[in-house]
Amino acid sequence: RALRTSALVHDALRSARLDFLLFKGPAQQAVLYGDIFTRASGDVDVLVARRDFRRATSVLQGLGFDVASLSRSVWWSSFLGEQHFSHTQT
């Protein structure tokens, strides 16, 4: 599931011509350990520039992702500079 999500997000952000870095998850494990099954992985982290934050959020929402309820506060986006998303489709 994380590999499918990584590929989906990668393709969408690239199509939107956004600079980004996908890290963590199976892709990172493949690079670091030579195999994607070394450790369990349940999420994917994406790093974008602050100036691209809103555009990247819009792209993710277009894929069916939504801001996770626990991270809807200004604290997450303004002070920590991060936002958590969830996806209801498998």
N, CA and C atoms as a LAMMPS dump frame, in Angstrom:
ITEM: TIMESTEP
0
ITEM: NUMBER OF ATOMS
270
ITEM: BOX BOUNDS ff ff ff
-5.0000000000000000e+02 5.0000000000000000e+02
-5.0000000000000000e+02 5.0000000000000000e+02
-5.0000000000000000e+02 5.0000000000000000e+02
ITEM: ATOMS id mol type element x y z
1 1 1 N 0.833 -1.198 0
2 1 2 C 0 0 0
3 1 3 C 0.876 1.261 0
4 2 1 N 1.916 1.285 0.831
5 2 2 C 2.792 2.456 0.888
6 2 3 C 3.515 2.673 -0.444
7 3 1 N 3.87 1.596 -1.129
8 3 2 C 4.514 1.74 -2.437
9 3 3 C 3.553 2.35 -3.454
10 4 1 N 2.305 1.888 -3.445
11 4 2 C 1.307 2.467 -4.357
12 4 3 C 1.089 3.942 -4.044
13 5 1 N 0.987 4.265 -2.754
14 5 2 C 0.792 5.658 -2.345
15 5 3 C 1.986 6.503 -2.768
16 6 1 N 3.181 6.006 -2.547
17 6 2 C 4.393 6.739 -2.941
18 6 3 C 4.395 7.028 -4.435
19 7 1 N 4.074 6.025 -5.24
20 7 2 C 4.055 6.197 -6.694
21 7 3 C 2.976 7.193 -7.118
22 8 1 N 1.808 7.098 -6.51
23 8 2 C 0.702 8 -6.82
24 8 3 C 1.072 9.453 -6.505
25 9 1 N 1.601 9.68 -5.31
26 9 2 C 1.985 11.026 -4.884
27 9 3 C 3.135 11.557 -5.74
28 10 1 N 4.118 10.721 -5.993
29 10 2 C 5.254 11.112 -6.827
30 10 3 C 4.786 11.596 -8.189
31 11 1 N 3.966 10.799 -8.847
32 11 2 C 3.514 11.151 -10.191
33 11 3 C 2.691 12.434 -10.201
34 12 1 N 1.826 12.602 -9.205
35 12 2 C 0.968 13.793 -9.151
36 12 3 C 1.779 15.064 -8.884
37 13 1 N 2.708 15.007 -7.942
38 13 2 C 3.52 16.189 -7.64
39 13 3 C 4.453 16.528 -8.793
40 14 1 N 4.98 15.514 -9.435
41 14 2 C 5.848 15.753 -10.593
42 14 3 C 5.055 16.378 -11.74
43 15 1 N 3.83 15.878 -11.969
44 15 2 C 2.976 16.444 -13.014
45 15 3 C 2.628 17.898 -12.729
46 16 1 N 2.519 18.23 -11.432
47 16 2 C 2.226 19.613 -11.026
48 16 3 C 3.478 20.486 -11.053
49 17 1 N 4.598 19.884 -11.43
50 17 2 C 5.893 20.586 -11.51
51 17 3 C 6.315 21.193 -10.176
52 18 1 N 6.069 20.43 -9.127
53 18 2 C 6.498 20.838 -7.784
54 18 3 C 7.8 20.129 -7.444
55 19 1 N 8.709 20.847 -6.799
56 19 2 C 9.907 20.205 -6.27
57 19 3 C 9.521 19.552 -4.947
58 20 1 N 9.944 18.321 -4.742
59 20 2 C 9.581 17.594 -3.532
60 20 3 C 10.595 16.498 -3.274
61 21 1 N 10.547 15.975 -2.081
62 21 2 C 11.381 14.854 -1.69
63 21 3 C 10.491 13.847 -0.982
64 22 1 N 10.439 12.643 -1.515
65 22 2 C 9.73 11.547 -0.856
66 22 3 C 10.745 10.823 0.014
67 23 1 N 10.439 10.651 1.256
68 23 2 C 11.358 9.9 2.104
69 23 3 C 10.582 9.093 3.118
70 24 1 N 11.277 8.171 3.736
71 24 2 C 10.674 7.213 4.643
72 24 3 C 9.947 6.169 3.822
73 25 1 N 9.378 5.214 4.463
74 25 2 C 8.613 4.205 3.752
75 25 3 C 9.479 3.238 2.973
76 26 1 N 8.848 2.426 2.142
77 26 2 C 9.547 1.378 1.404
78 26 3 C 10.645 1.889 0.474
79 27 1 N 10.432 3.051 -0.145
80 27 2 C 11.464 3.572 -1.057
81 27 3 C 12.763 3.838 -0.308
82 28 1 N 12.657 4.417 0.867
83 28 2 C 13.853 4.683 1.658
84 28 3 C 14.519 3.369 2.082
85 29 1 N 13.729 2.405 2.461
86 29 2 C 14.289 1.122 2.874
87 29 3 C 15.031 0.433 1.734
88 30 1 N 14.513 0.554 0.531
89 30 2 C 15.183 -0.042 -0.619
90 30 3 C 16.57 0.557 -0.796
91 31 1 N 16.679 1.86 -0.617
92 31 2 C 17.969 2.528 -0.766
93 31 3 C 18.903 2.185 0.396
94 32 1 N 18.391 2.266 1.626
95 32 2 C 19.238 2.062 2.803
96 32 3 C 19.587 0.599 3.075
97 33 1 N 18.619 -0.288 2.887
98 33 2 C 18.803 -1.681 3.29
99 33 3 C 18.831 -2.672 2.137
100 34 1 N 18.494 -2.21 0.94
101 34 2 C 18.511 -3.111 -0.203
102 34 3 C 17.264 -3.963 -0.34
103 35 1 N 16.282 -3.741 0.519
104 35 2 C 15.016 -4.46 0.388
105 35 3 C 13.911 -3.708 1.117
106 36 1 N 12.703 -3.847 0.627
107 36 2 C 11.592 -3.055 1.168
108 36 3 C 10.895 -3.705 2.35
109 37 1 N 11.35 -4.882 2.752
110 37 2 C 10.674 -5.61 3.824
111 37 3 C 11.463 -5.631 5.134
112 38 1 N 12.493 -4.814 5.238
113 38 2 C 13.332 -4.801 6.432
114 38 3 C 12.556 -4.359 7.658
115 39 1 N 11.752 -3.333 7.505
116 39 2 C 10.961 -2.799 8.617
117 39 3 C 9.543 -2.527 8.137
118 40 1 N 8.607 -2.675 9.028
119 40 2 C 7.219 -2.348 8.683
120 40 3 C 7.112 -0.855 8.395
121 41 1 N 6.312 -0.5 7.416
122 41 2 C 6.166 0.899 7.051
123 41 3 C 4.706 1.187 6.757
124 42 1 N 4.162 2.191 7.427
125 42 2 C 2.754 2.49 7.256
126 42 3 C 2.466 3.857 6.692
127 43 1 N 3.491 4.663 6.473
128 43 2 C 3.228 5.993 5.937
129 43 3 C 4.352 6.421 5.001
130 44 1 N 4.115 7.532 4.355
131 44 2 C 5.078 8.112 3.424
132 44 3 C 5.223 9.58 3.8
133 45 1 N 6.427 10.058 3.855
134 45 2 C 6.668 11.469 4.158
135 45 3 C 7.088 12.185 2.882
136 46 1 N 6.547 13.386 2.712
137 46 2 C 6.848 14.204 1.538
138 46 3 C 7.291 15.574 2.04
139 47 1 N 8.406 16.03 1.546
140 47 2 C 8.928 17.337 1.911
141 47 3 C 8.778 18.275 0.707
142 48 1 N 8.139 19.416 0.931
143 48 2 C 8.014 20.457 -0.105
144 48 3 C 8.448 21.78 0.505
145 49 1 N 8.831 22.699 -0.348
146 49 2 C 9.197 24.036 0.127
147 49 3 C 7.965 24.725 0.701
148 50 1 N 8.193 25.569 1.686
149 50 2 C 7.078 26.295 2.312
150 50 3 C 6.246 27.052 1.268
151 51 1 N 6.908 27.608 0.278
152 51 2 C 6.183 28.374 -0.75
153 51 3 C 5.253 27.479 -1.582
154 52 1 N 5.509 26.182 -1.619
155 52 2 C 4.7 25.249 -2.406
156 52 3 C 3.688 24.469 -1.573
157 53 1 N 3.624 24.784 -0.286
158 53 2 C 2.798 24.018 0.643
159 53 3 C 1.328 23.965 0.207
160 54 1 N 0.764 25.105 -0.122
161 54 2 C -0.66 25.142 -0.513
162 54 3 C -0.908 24.397 -1.814
163 55 1 N -0.017 24.574 -2.773
164 55 2 C -0.181 23.859 -4.051
165 55 3 C -0.066 22.361 -3.857
166 56 1 N 0.894 21.93 -3.054
167 56 2 C 1.052 20.501 -2.8
168 56 3 C -0.177 19.944 -2.079
169 57 1 N -0.705 20.702 -1.133
170 57 2 C -1.925 20.29 -0.429
171 57 3 C -3.07 20.117 -1.415
172 58 1 N -3.203 21.047 -2.34
173 58 2 C -4.258 20.975 -3.349
174 58 3 C -4.1 19.732 -4.228
175 59 1 N -2.869 19.429 -4.614
176 59 2 C -2.606 18.237 -5.433
177 59 3 C -3.006 16.985 -4.658
178 60 1 N -2.608 16.908 -3.394
179 60 2 C -2.95 15.737 -2.581
180 60 3 C -4.457 15.606 -2.39
181 61 1 N -5.121 16.717 -2.171
182 61 2 C -6.573 16.667 -2.016
183 61 3 C -7.241 16.21 -3.305
184 62 1 N -6.665 16.563 -4.439
185 62 2 C -7.175 16.098 -5.721
186 62 3 C -7.053 14.597 -5.903
187 63 1 N -6.148 13.983 -5.154
188 63 2 C -5.972 12.532 -5.193
189 63 3 C -6.861 11.814 -4.183
190 64 1 N -7.629 12.578 -3.413
191 64 2 C -8.507 11.968 -2.422
192 64 3 C -7.97 11.987 -1.013
193 65 1 N -6.856 12.668 -0.804
194 65 2 C -6.318 12.813 0.545
195 65 3 C -7.012 13.977 1.231
196 66 1 N -7.107 13.905 2.537
197 66 2 C -7.692 14.994 3.308
198 66 3 C -6.816 15.234 4.524
199 67 1 N -6.814 16.458 5.008
200 67 2 C -6.031 16.782 6.197
201 67 3 C -6.586 15.965 7.361
202 68 1 N -5.714 15.265 8.046
203 68 2 C -6.131 14.45 9.183
204 68 3 C -6.679 15.336 10.286
205 69 1 N -7.729 14.895 10.929
206 69 2 C -8.415 15.725 11.922
207 69 3 C -7.503 16.17 13.062
208 70 1 N -6.555 15.344 13.461
209 70 2 C -5.671 15.707 14.573
210 70 3 C -4.655 16.788 14.211
211 71 1 N -4.47 17.038 12.923
212 71 2 C -3.464 18.047 12.555
213 71 3 C -4.072 19.228 11.803
214 72 1 N -5.305 19.543 12.088
215 72 2 C -5.959 20.684 11.44
216 72 3 C -5.642 22.016 12.123
217 73 1 N -4.964 21.991 13.227
218 73 2 C -4.693 23.229 13.957
219 73 3 C -3.565 24.032 13.314
220 74 1 N -3.558 25.315 13.602
221 74 2 C -2.514 26.211 13.116
222 74 3 C -1.151 25.771 13.64
223 75 1 N -1.129 25.155 14.81
224 75 2 C 0.123 24.684 15.404
225 75 3 C 0.893 23.797 14.428
226 76 1 N 0.218 22.851 13.796
227 76 2 C 0.894 21.924 12.881
228 76 3 C 1.436 22.631 11.651
229 77 1 N 0.597 23.38 10.974
230 77 2 C 1.03 23.955 9.699
231 77 3 C 1.915 25.193 9.864
232 78 1 N 1.609 26.052 10.807
233 78 2 C 2.368 27.297 10.934
234 78 3 C 3.627 27.17 11.771
235 79 1 N 3.544 26.478 12.889
236 79 2 C 4.695 26.41 13.791
237 79 3 C 5.6 25.211 13.525
238 80 1 N 4.997 24.074 13.234
239 80 2 C 5.812 22.891 12.953
240 80 3 C 6.124 22.747 11.471
241 81 1 N 5.33 23.405 10.633
242 81 2 C 5.56 23.331 9.19
243 81 3 C 5.244 21.973 8.611
244 82 1 N 4.285 21.286 9.185
245 82 2 C 3.911 19.99 8.645
246 82 3 C 2.407 19.793 8.705
247 83 1 N 1.956 18.873 7.885
248 83 2 C 0.537 18.575 7.825
249 83 3 C 0.392 17.077 7.598
250 84 1 N -0.509 16.469 8.315
251 84 2 C -0.76 15.041 8.164
252 84 3 C -2.023 14.858 7.325
253 85 1 N -1.964 13.892 6.424
254 85 2 C -3.093 13.598 5.553
255 85 3 C -3.515 12.156 5.739
256 86 1 N -4.761 11.887 5.446
257 86 2 C -5.25 10.507 5.437
258 86 3 C -5.968 10.289 4.12
259 87 1 N -6.115 9.038 3.77
260 87 2 C -6.744 8.661 2.51
261 87 3 C -7.697 7.524 2.806
262 88 1 N -8.91 7.635 2.338
263 88 2 C -9.9 6.608 2.669
264 88 3 C -9.923 5.457 1.681
265 89 1 N -9.353 5.643 0.486
266 89 2 C -9.33 4.574 -0.494
267 89 3 C -8.161 3.654 -0.237
268 90 1 N -8.267 2.416 -0.69
269 90 2 C -7.154 1.458 -0.537
270 90 3 C -6.368 1.34 -1.796
